[in-house]
Amino acid sequence: MYASVLRNKIKSTFSPTSKWVSCINLNYVKLKDHRNMRRNIKAALVDLSGTLHVEDEAIHGAQEALERLRQTGIKVKFVTNTTKEPKRTLHEKLTSLGFKIQLDEIFTSLTAASNLIETRALKPMLLLEDIAKEDFRNTDTPNPNAVVVGLAPTYFDYHHMNRAFRLLLDGAPLIAVHKARYFKKKDGLALGPGGFVEALEYAAGVQAEVVGKPEKLFFLEALKGLGCNPEETIMIGDDVRDDIDGAQKAGMTGILVRTGKYRDGDEHKITLAPLVTCDNFVSAVEYIASNIHGES
């Protein structure tokens, strides 16, 4: 009975942007499960690019929605696979767009990769944009014995890829900051680093170690310091595989938004559908406040 009540249900709410927005429940969650979630959700991991902003433009109403999310008492942390820039400049961009975010609230795949390199005392060849290498400033790079690949349009040429290939043939480990297929720019979708990582895997006959989303360890590392378990956490993002599927496999609940890289039908591309698919971050926060956190 409960499942039939919620099947194909559309939850419409009034957002701070003065537009009607909606969230569609695809998981047919029973009403009693929603009541349990009201008691249990204590943290939210929020994707950045495509969810809160696209390049230098904020998603309309996202700043106010973020403040409303904080007002629910839910702890918030921001997780991103962005490798084009270091955390410092990313934070500066977000604050310039009007987001009230602290630097230590941001957890990036560059941070995860840098931590791994330091732990293993590796000397990597960094296939990263020059500005992104700032997050690796304590890393010794001469005579590399590892290859780290992020989004590096400037360096994805034959010379640099072939140098990386030869290092891999000599036994260097391949570390992928992430393997996203594509990402959203203002003029459309653009290639991510995933295809270049797989080219190196194929040519050298090796398997990359991925440190960013959708890896379970990335999500668990992001939760450190919040004092919350995965079962108490919601992930909000625009990437059904890296954000939603990855988070749900780590034990979290996923909310997919139809901004950024989202494409029609993405919610059907993973085994366990997201809890809901919402028009944008604003409607996702409205859904959490009204249906999960018990606000009127």
C-alpha positions in Angstrom: 0.0 0.0 0.0 2.7 2.5 1.0 4.7 1.7 -2.2 1.6 2.4 -4.3 1.0 5.7 -2.6 4.5 6.9 -3.5 4.9 5.3 -6.9 5.7 8.0 -9.5 4.9 10.6 -6.9 6.0 14.1 -7.7 6.7 16.3 -4.7 6.2 20.0 -5.6 7.5 22.8 -3.3 7.9 26.5 -3.4 11.5 27.6 -3.5 13.4 30.8 -2.6 13.7 31.5 -6.3 9.9 32.0 -6.5 9.5 29.2 -9.0 7.7 25.9 -8.5 10.2 23.0 -8.5 9.8 19.3 -8.1 11.4 16.1 -6.9 10.4 12.7 -8.3 10.6 9.7 -6.1 12.0 6.8 -8.1 12.8 4.5 -5.2 9.2 3.9 -4.0 10.4 4.4 -0.5 7.8 3.4 2.1 6.4 6.1 4.3 7.7 4.5 7.4 11.2 4.6 5.9 10.8 8.4 5.4 9.9 8.6 9.1 13.1 6.7 10.0 15.1 9.1 7.8 13.6 12.1 9.7 15.3 10.8 12.8 18.6 9.6 11.3 19.9 12.1 8.7 22.6 14.2 10.3 25.0 15.1 7.5 24.9 16.2 3.8 27.7 15.9 1.3 27.3 18.4 -1.5 28.9 18.2 -4.9 30.2 21.6 -6.3 30.6 21.8 -10.0 27.2 21.2 -11.7 25.4 21.2 -8.4 26.1 24.6 -6.8 27.8 26.2 -9.9 28.8 25.8 -13.5 32.2 27.4 -14.0 31.9 31.0 -12.8 28.1 31.1 -12.5 26.1 29.9 -9.5 23.0 27.8 -9.9 20.1 30.2 -9.4 19.1 30.4 -5.7 21.8 27.9 -4.6 23.3 30.4 -2.1 20.1 30.9 -0.2 19.3 27.2 -0.4 22.7 26.3 1.2 21.9 28.6 4.1 18.5 26.9 4.5 20.2 23.5 4.6 22.5 24.7 7.3 19.5 26.0 9.3 18.0 22.5 9.5 21.0 21.5 11.7 22.4 19.1 9.2 26.2 19.2 9.0 27.4 20.1 5.6 30.6 19.2 3.7 31.5 19.8 0.1 33.0 17.1 -2.1 34.4 17.5 -5.5 36.4 15.7 -8.2 37.5 19.1 -9.7 41.2 18.9 -10.6 41.5 22.0 -12.7 42.4 24.2 -9.7 43.6 23.8 -6.2 41.3 24.0 -3.2 42.4 27.6 -2.4 41.3 29.0 -5.7 38.2 26.9 -5.7 37.2 28.3 -2.3 37.9 31.9 -3.6 35.6 31.3 -6.6 32.8 29.9 -4.4 33.0 32.8 -2.0 33.1 35.3 -4.9 29.8 33.7 -6.1 28.2 34.4 -2.7 28.5 31.0 -1.0 29.3 31.1 2.7 31.8 28.2 2.8 34.9 27.6 4.9 38.0 26.3 3.3 38.1 23.3 5.6 34.6 22.3 4.6 35.8 21.4 1.1 37.2 17.9 0.4 38.7 17.4 -3.0 40.0 14.5 -5.0 43.3 16.4 -5.3 43.5 16.4 -1.5 42.8 12.6 -1.5 45.5 12.0 -4.1 48.1 14.2 -2.3 47.4 12.4 1.0 48.0 9.0 -0.8 51.2 10.2 -2.4 52.5 11.5 0.9 51.5 8.3 2.8 53.4 6.1 0.3 56.3 8.5 -0.1 56.0 8.5 -3.9 57.5 10.9 -6.4 54.9 11.4 -9.0 54.8 12.7 -12.6 51.8 15.0 -12.3 49.5 15.1 -15.3 47.7 18.1 -13.9 47.2 21.7 -14.9 50.0 23.9 -13.4 47.7 25.7 -11.0 46.3 22.4 -9.6 49.8 21.3 -8.7 49.7 23.7 -5.8 48.0 21.1 -3.7 51.1 18.9 -4.3 53.6 21.6 -3.3 55.2 19.3 -0.7 55.7 16.5 -3.2 59.1 15.8 -4.6 58.7 15.3 -8.4 62.2 14.9 -9.9 62.9 11.3 -11.2 59.2 10.2 -10.8 58.3 6.7 -9.8 54.5 7.1 -10.1 52.0 8.7 -12.5 49.1 10.9 -11.2 46.4 11.8 -13.7 43.7 14.5 -13.3 42.1 16.8 -15.8 45.1 18.3 -17.7 44.1 19.6 -21.2 47.5 21.4 -21.4 49.4 18.2 -21.0 47.2 15.6 -22.7 49.5 15.5 -25.7 51.6 12.7 -27.2 54.8 13.7 -25.5 53.5 13.7 -22.0 51.2 10.7 -22.4 54.1 8.7 -23.9 56.4 9.7 -21.0 53.7 8.5 -18.6 53.3 5.3 -20.6 57.0 4.5 -20.3 57.0 5.1 -16.6 54.1 2.7 -16.2 56.0 0.1 -18.3 58.9 0.4 -15.8 56.6 -0.5 -13.0 55.3 2.9 -11.8 51.8 2.8 -10.3 49.0 4.7 -12.1 46.9 6.9 -9.8 43.8 8.5 -11.2 42.5 11.5 -9.3 39.2 10.4 -10.8 37.9 8.8 -14.0 35.0 11.1 -14.8 33.8 10.6 -18.4 32.8 14.2 -18.9 31.9 17.4 -17.1 29.7 20.5 -17.7 31.0 23.7 -19.1 28.9 26.8 -20.0 29.2 25.9 -23.7 28.3 22.2 -23.2 29.8 18.9 -22.1 33.6 18.4 -22.1 35.9 15.4 -21.9 37.0 14.4 -18.4 40.2 12.6 -17.5 38.6 9.1 -17.6 39.3 8.4 -21.3 43.0 9.5 -20.9 43.4 7.3 -17.8 41.9 4.3 -19.7 44.2 5.0 -22.7 47.2 4.6 -20.4 45.7 1.5 -18.7 45.1 -0.1 -22.1 48.5 0.7 -23.6 50.6 -0.2 -20.5 48.4 -3.2 -19.4 47.9 -1.8 -15.9 45.0 -0.9 -13.7 44.7 2.6 -12.2 44.0 3.2 -8.5 41.2 5.7 -8.3 41.1 8.0 -5.3 38.2 10.4 -6.0 34.5 9.8 -6.4 33.0 7.2 -6.8 35.4 5.4 -4.6 34.0 4.3 -1.2 37.1 5.4 0.6 36.7 9.0 -0.8 33.3 9.3 0.8 34.3 7.8 4.1 37.3 10.2 4.3 35.0 13.1 3.5 32.9 12.2 6.5 35.8 12.3 9.0 35.4 15.2 11.4 31.6 15.3 11.1 31.0 12.6 13.6 28.4 10.9 11.4 28.0 7.5 9.8 27.3 6.8 6.1 23.7 5.7 7.0 23.2 9.2 8.5 24.3 11.0 5.4 22.7 12.3 2.2 24.7 13.0 -1.0 23.5 15.7 -3.4 25.0 15.8 -6.8 24.5 15.9 -10.6 26.6 12.8 -11.6 24.5 9.7 -11.2 27.6 7.4 -11.2 30.3 9.3 -9.4 28.0 11.2 -6.9 24.9 9.0 -6.4 26.0 5.5 -7.1 29.3 5.9 -5.4 27.7 7.4 -2.3 25.0 4.8 -2.1 27.5 2.0 -2.4 29.2 3.6 0.6 26.0 3.3 2.6 24.6 6.8 2.0 21.4 8.1 0.5 21.6 9.9 -2.9 19.6 12.8 -4.2 20.3 13.5 -7.9 19.8 17.0 -9.4 19.0 17.8 -13.0 21.7 20.5 -13.5 25.3 20.3 -14.6 26.1 17.1 -16.4 22.7 15.5 -15.8 21.1 14.0 -18.9 17.6 12.7 -19.3 17.2 9.2 -17.9 20.5 9.2 -15.8 18.5 8.1 -12.8 17.8 4.7 -14.5 21.4 4.0 -15.3 22.3 2.6 -11.8 21.0 -0.4 -10.0 19.7 1.4 -7.0 17.9 4.6 -8.1 18.5 7.8 -6.1 16.0 8.5 -3.3 14.6 11.4 -5.5 15.6 13.3 -8.6 15.2 17.0 -8.2 15.2 20.0 -10.6 18.1 21.6 -8.9 19.9 22.1 -5.5 17.2 24.5 -4.4 14.5 21.8 -4.8 16.7 19.2 -3.2 17.1 21.3 -0.1 13.3 21.9 -0.1 12.8 18.2 -0.2 15.2 17.5 2.6 13.7 20.3 4.8 10.0 19.2 4.2 10.2 15.4 3.8 13.3 14.3 5.7 14.1 16.9 8.4 10.5 17.5 9.3 10.1 21.2 8.6 6.8 22.5 7.7 
